[in-house]
Amino acid sequence: MYNTITVMDAVQDRFIAHFAELMSDDEHDLEPISLSRKRRGLRIHVILMIVTFGIYSQFFLLWTIHNYNRHIRDQWSYERKVLQWISLRSGGLRVEKVKTDNRSGTVDLIKRMI
């Protein structure tokens, strides 16, 4: 899965760089983003899991989830900047988040189940 995300990041990086180049003008400039993460070897993690009798796997799981969450947060932040850039370039005043009634959180799911 990590390899798939790395490949998708590389494709997205190239697309955004090309998009920014095509859409930039004298007044508005959109900087490309680089979301690519450093590739880390799995070997050291496997060794640590064996040496710690699997206890390290809990840390590894939390570390992996943290990295994916940071990756998604970075993407959302950049997408927000792109929307603001498009709004400015097309003469809009601002970009607002639209609130929905769609509940998809874990707490809401548990409440619906009770």
N, C-alpha and C positions, 0 to 999 in steps of 0.2 A: 504494500500500500504506500509506503514511503517513496518508493521509486516512481509510482504513478503520480504522486503529488509533485515530486521533483520535476518530472517531465512536463506536467501541466503548468507549473510555474515558469519553466523555460519558454513554453509556447506563449503564455500570457505576457511575459516580459517582452518578447519580440513583438507581439501584437500591439501592446501599449506604446512601445517605442515608435513603431511605425504610425500608429494612430496619432500620437502626440506630434510627430513630424508633419503629418498631413494637415492637422487641424490648427496648429499654432499660427498665429499671425503677429503683427507688430504690437497690438494691444494686450493680447491674452496669450500666455505661454503655459503649456501643460507639461510638467516634468514627468518623465517615465518613472516607474517604480521597479524596484528589484526585490521580489519576494523570495528569491531562491535562498534556501537554507544550506548550511554547510552539511556535506555528507559525512556522517560519522560511521566508523566501523562498528559492526555488530559483535566482533570477536571479543572485545574487552567486556562487553555487557554479559555475554554468555559465560565467560570466565568468572566474573563477579557473582553471577547467579549460582554457579557450581560451588564456588568457595564459600558463599554465605548460605548454602543449603536452601536456596530459593527465596530467602528473605529480601535480597536485592531486587527481585522481580516486582515487589510492591512499589519500590522507589522508581524503578524503570517505567512502570505503568503510569504513575503520576507524572513523571518527567515527559513521557510521550504525549499524554493528554494536555499538559501545559504547553508544549510546543505546538500542537495542532490548534489549540485555542488562541495562542499568540498569532499564529499564521492567519487564522480567520479574522481576528481583530484588526490586524494590519491591512488585510484586504478590504474590510468594511470601511476603514478609515480612508483608504485611497479612493474607493468607489464614491464616498461622500465628497471628496475633493473633486473628482471627475464630474459629478452631478453639479456641483457649484460652478465649476469651470464652464460647463455647457450652458448653465443658466446665465452666467455673465456674458458669455459670447453671443447668446441669442437674445439678449436684452431683458432677461428675467431679473426679478429683484432678489429672490431667495429660493431655497429649496427647503421644503418642510416635510417632516415625517408624518405619514398618514396613520392614525391610530386605527387598529382593527379590533374586532371582537374575537378573533381567532386565538384560542388558548392552546398553546402547545407546550407549556412548561411542565416539568415533572410534578411540581406541587399541584398544579391544576389537574393533571392526569390522576393523581392520587385522590384529590377531592371528588372528581367525577366518579371514581370507582367505589367510593364509600357510600 
